[in-house]
Amino acid sequence: MVLAACAAAVISVGASAGTPKASIAETAQAAGGFETLLQAVATAGLAETLSSPGSYTVFAPTDAAFAKLPEGTVEQLLANPEQLKAVLLYHVVPGVVPAASVVTLDSAATLQGQSVQIDTTDGVKIDGATVTATDIACTNGMIHVIDTVLLPKDLVDVAAGAGSFDTLVSAVQAAGLVDTLKGAGPFTILAPTDAAFAKLPEGTVTDLLKPENKDKLVTILSYHVIPGNFLAADVIGLDSAPTVQGDSIAIDVAYDAAGAVSSVKVNEAQVVQTDVLATNGVIHVIDSVLLP
């Protein structure tokens, strides 16, 4: 069964039968209706990957799905191959995940690094995109067709969606830094949780959020931002790092008897989670607010 015929099908398990004879890229090419996706795959340098032996599950947006994006978005992505690559990898899950397995999940990790959310309350939706056909077997994986392009989240969206950074997000908004932290970056954010802000003296957060204290708030928030993309593996090799605010933070790494990292502190704040990926950087979660 070719992909074009599947694209309008009702969601069903086992939509294709027999032994697959074509790769993911070849199957999409033969089907028609995926020209924008194929152009994007070629521009991002992923054509060989999706044609080579491997095991991938692709949530494939149709041409109509790309056409739903705001005017100029596709052209902008095609002009920025690295950003485009991140978007495309957000549509790919490692391994073969048939529909019967998809409907048992509430999320799935993608090759881009972030996870897509799966909702089965009204059909099957991936980050809000409706799955219109499933289980299209290929020699190197499987295709599920979707009606909307999936867009991975930037640093602000990741923090806003996490549920534990409400105070930080409010502070970023009050400081007028939303557009900056949604920009190209990359940035490494040392992100204090709501519990971290709650440890400050009573009234501190309320005062900082007042318009007359915007400059002070910008200074504090900028002290939590390191220019560049520093994953945990990079951070543990440093004893300090310069911040956007201008001052440097101290990094203290402790090791156990076996030589494994047992804890990482930034100034006096404990790092409690690392490598939360976004399209324009990475977040490391800390348990205390850093004050320059």
C-alpha positions as CSV (number, residue, x, y, z in Angstrom):
1,M,0.0,0.0,0.0
2,V,1.6,3.3,-1.0
3,L,1.7,6.3,1.3
4,A,-0.6,8.4,-0.8
5,A,-3.4,5.9,-0.3
6,C,-2.7,5.8,3.4
7,A,-2.8,9.5,3.9
8,A,-6.6,9.7,3.8
9,A,-7.1,6.4,5.6
10,V,-8.8,6.1,9.0
11,I,-6.3,5.3,11.7
12,S,-5.8,1.5,11.8
13,V,-3.2,-0.9,13.0
14,G,-1.3,-2.7,10.3
15,A,-2.1,-0.4,7.5
16,S,0.5,-1.9,5.2
17,A,1.0,-5.6,4.6
18,G,3.8,-7.8,3.3
19,T,7.5,-7.3,3.3
20,P,8.5,-3.7,2.8
21,K,10.7,-3.1,-0.2
22,A,11.5,0.6,0.1
23,S,13.2,2.9,2.6
24,I,11.4,5.7,4.4
25,A,12.7,8.3,1.9
26,E,11.9,6.1,-1.1
27,T,8.4,5.3,0.2
28,A,7.6,9.0,0.7
29,Q,9.0,9.8,-2.7
30,A,6.9,7.2,-4.4
31,A,3.7,8.3,-2.6
32,G,3.6,11.9,-3.7
33,G,2.1,14.5,-1.3
34,F,5.4,14.8,0.7
35,E,7.5,17.0,-1.6
36,T,8.1,19.7,1.0
37,L,9.2,17.1,3.5
38,L,11.5,15.5,1.1
39,Q,13.0,18.9,0.1
40,A,13.5,19.7,3.7
41,V,15.2,16.3,4.4
42,A,17.6,16.9,1.5
43,T,18.4,20.5,2.6
44,A,19.1,19.3,6.2
45,G,21.4,16.6,5.0
46,L,19.2,13.8,6.3
47,A,18.3,12.1,3.0
48,E,21.0,9.5,3.3
49,T,20.0,8.7,6.9
50,L,16.4,8.1,6.0
51,S,17.5,5.9,3.0
52,S,20.1,3.9,4.9
53,P,19.7,0.8,7.1
54,G,18.4,1.6,10.5
55,S,15.3,1.6,12.6
56,Y,13.2,4.8,12.8
57,T,9.6,5.8,13.2
58,V,8.8,9.0,11.3
59,F,5.7,11.2,12.0
60,A,5.5,12.5,8.4
61,P,3.8,15.9,7.7
62,T,2.1,16.1,4.3
63,D,2.5,19.1,1.9
64,A,-0.8,20.3,3.2
65,A,0.6,20.2,6.7
66,F,3.6,22.4,5.7
67,A,1.2,24.8,3.9
68,K,-0.5,25.4,7.3
69,L,2.6,27.1,8.7
70,P,2.7,30.9,8.8
71,E,3.7,32.4,5.5
72,G,7.5,32.4,5.0
73,T,8.2,29.8,7.7
74,V,9.1,27.0,5.2
75,E,11.4,29.4,3.3
76,Q,13.0,30.5,6.6
77,L,13.7,26.9,7.7
78,L,15.1,26.0,4.3
79,A,17.6,28.9,4.6
80,N,18.7,27.6,8.1
81,P,19.8,24.0,7.7
82,E,20.7,23.4,11.3
83,Q,17.4,24.8,12.6
84,L,15.6,22.7,9.9
85,K,17.5,19.6,11.0
86,A,16.3,20.1,14.6
87,V,12.7,20.4,13.4
88,L,12.9,17.3,11.2
89,L,14.6,15.2,13.9
90,Y,11.7,16.2,16.2
91,H,9.5,14.1,13.9
92,V,11.7,11.0,14.3
93,V,11.5,8.5,17.1
94,P,14.3,5.8,17.3
95,G,13.2,2.3,16.7
96,V,10.0,0.9,15.2
97,V,6.9,2.1,17.1
98,P,3.7,0.7,15.6
99,A,0.3,2.3,16.2
100,A,-0.5,-0.4,18.8
101,S,2.4,0.8,20.9
102,V,1.9,4.6,20.2
103,V,-1.6,4.5,21.8
104,T,-0.1,3.1,25.0
105,L,2.3,6.0,25.5
106,D,1.8,9.6,26.7
107,S,5.1,10.8,25.2
108,A,8.0,9.6,23.1
109,A,11.6,10.8,22.9
110,T,12.7,12.1,19.6
111,L,16.1,12.2,17.9
112,Q,16.0,15.9,18.4
113,G,16.2,15.4,22.1
114,Q,12.8,16.6,23.3
115,S,9.8,14.4,23.7
116,V,6.5,14.7,21.7
117,Q,3.3,14.4,23.7
118,I,0.8,11.8,22.7
119,D,-3.0,12.2,23.3
120,T,-5.5,9.5,22.6
121,T,-8.6,11.1,24.0
122,D,-9.9,12.1,20.5
123,G,-8.2,10.0,17.9
124,V,-4.5,10.0,18.2
125,K,-2.6,13.3,18.3
126,I,1.1,14.0,18.5
127,D,1.7,17.5,20.0
128,G,-1.7,18.4,18.7
129,A,-1.2,17.1,15.2
130,T,-3.7,14.5,14.2
131,V,-2.4,11.1,13.0
132,T,-4.2,10.3,9.7
133,A,-2.6,7.0,8.7
134,T,-0.4,4.5,10.5
135,D,1.9,1.6,10.3
136,I,3.4,2.2,6.8
137,A,6.3,-0.3,6.9
138,C,9.6,0.6,5.3
139,T,12.9,-1.3,5.1
140,N,14.4,1.0,7.7
141,G,11.4,1.7,9.9
142,M,7.9,2.9,9.9
143,I,5.8,6.0,8.9
144,H,2.8,7.5,10.6
145,V,1.2,10.4,8.6
146,I,0.3,13.6,10.5
147,D,-1.7,16.7,9.4
148,T,0.5,19.4,11.1
149,V,4.2,20.1,11.2
150,L,5.6,19.5,14.7
151,L,7.8,22.4,16.0
152,P,10.2,21.7,18.8
153,K,10.2,24.1,21.8
154,D,12.6,26.9,22.5
155,L,14.0,27.6,26.0
156,V,11.0,29.7,27.1
157,D,8.4,27.2,25.8
158,V,10.3,24.3,27.5
159,A,10.3,26.2,30.8
160,A,6.7,27.2,30.5
161,G,5.6,23.7,29.7
162,A,7.5,22.0,32.5
163,G,5.1,23.1,35.2
164,S,7.9,23.8,37.8
165,F,9.2,27.1,36.5
166,D,6.2,29.4,36.7
167,T,8.1,32.0,38.8
168,L,11.0,32.0,36.4
169,V,8.8,32.4,33.4
170,S,6.9,35.3,35.1
171,A,10.3,36.9,35.9
172,V,11.5,36.5,32.3
173,Q,8.2,38.2,31.1
174,A,8.5,41.0,33.6
175,A,12.1,41.6,32.6
176,G,11.2,41.8,28.9
177,L,13.6,38.9,28.0
178,V,11.1,36.6,26.3
179,D,12.1,37.5,22.8
180,T,15.8,37.2,23.7
181,L,15.4,33.7,25.1
182,K,13.3,32.7,22.1
183,G,16.1,33.9,19.8
184,A,18.7,31.9,18.0
185,G,21.1,31.7,20.9
186,P,22.4,29.3,21.8
187,F,22.1,29.8,25.5
188,T,22.7,27.6,28.6
189,I,20.1,28.4,31.3
190,L,20.7,27.6,34.9
191,A,17.0,27.5,35.8
192,P,15.8,27.9,39.4
193,T,12.6,26.0,40.2
194,D,9.6,27.6,41.8
195,A,10.8,26.0,45.1
196,A,14.1,27.7,44.6
197,F,12.4,31.1,44.3
198,A,10.3,30.3,47.4
199,K,13.6,30.0,49.4
200,L,14.3,33.7,48.9
201,P,13.3,36.1,51.8
202,E,9.6,36.8,51.9
203,G,8.6,39.6,49.5
204,T,11.7,39.4,47.4
205,V,10.1,37.9,44.3
206,T,7.1,40.3,44.6
207,D,9.5,43.3,44.7
208,L,11.6,42.1,41.8
209,L,8.5,41.7,39.6
210,K,7.6,45.4,40.1
211,P,8.2,47.5,37.0
212,E,10.5,49.9,38.9
213,N,12.9,47.0,39.6
214,K,13.1,45.7,36.0
215,D,16.8,46.5,35.7
216,K,17.6,44.6,38.9
217,L,15.6,41.7,37.7
218,V,17.3,41.7,34.3
219,T,20.7,41.6,36.1
220,I,19.7,38.6,38.2
221,L,18.2,36.7,35.4
222,S,21.2,37.4,33.1
223,Y,23.4,35.9,35.8
224,H,21.6,32.6,35.2
225,V,22.5,32.6,31.5
226,I,25.7,31.4,29.9
227,P,26.3,32.2,26.3
228,G,26.7,29.1,24.2
229,N,25.5,25.5,24.4
230,F,27.1,23.7,27.4
231,L,25.8,20.2,28.1
232,A,26.5,18.5,31.4
233,A,29.5,16.8,30.0
234,D,31.0,20.2,29.1
235,V,30.1,21.8,32.4
236,I,31.9,19.2,34.6
237,G,35.1,20.1,32.8
238,L,34.9,23.8,33.9
239,D,35.6,25.5,37.3
240,S,33.8,28.7,36.2
241,A,31.8,30.1,33.4
242,P,31.1,33.7,32.3
243,T,27.4,34.8,32.3
244,V,25.5,37.2,30.1
245,Q,25.3,39.5,33.1
246,G,29.1,39.9,33.0
247,D,30.3,38.2,36.1
248,S,31.4,34.5,36.2
249,I,29.8,31.7,38.2
250,A,31.8,29.1,40.1
251,I,31.4,25.5,39.2
252,D,32.2,22.8,41.8
253,V,32.1,19.1,40.8
254,A,32.3,16.4,43.4
255,Y,33.2,12.8,42.6
256,D,32.5,9.5,44.5
257,A,35.0,6.8,45.3
258,A,34.5,5.2,41.9
259,G,35.3,8.5,40.1
260,A,31.8,9.1,39.0
261,V,30.2,12.6,39.4
262,S,28.2,12.7,42.6
263,S,27.1,16.3,42.6
264,V,27.6,19.6,40.8
265,K,27.2,23.0,42.4
266,V,26.9,26.4,40.7
267,N,28.0,28.9,43.3
268,E,26.0,27.4,46.2
269,A,23.1,26.1,44.1
270,Q,22.8,22.4,43.6
271,V,22.3,21.2,40.0
272,V,19.3,18.8,40.3
273,Q,18.7,18.0,36.6
274,T,20.8,18.4,33.5
275,D,20.5,18.5,29.7
276,V,16.9,19.6,29.2
277,L,17.2,20.4,25.5
278,A,15.6,23.2,23.5
279,T,16.0,24.4,20.0
280,N,18.2,27.3,21.0
281,G,20.1,25.9,23.9
282,V,20.0,23.8,27.0
283,I,18.6,24.0,30.5
284,H,20.2,22.8,33.7
285,V,17.9,22.9,36.7
286,I,19.1,24.3,40.0
287,D,17.6,24.4,43.5
288,S,18.5,28.0,44.5
289,V,18.4,31.4,42.8
290,L,21.8,32.8,42.0
291,L,22.4,36.3,43.1
292,P,25.3,38.3,41.5
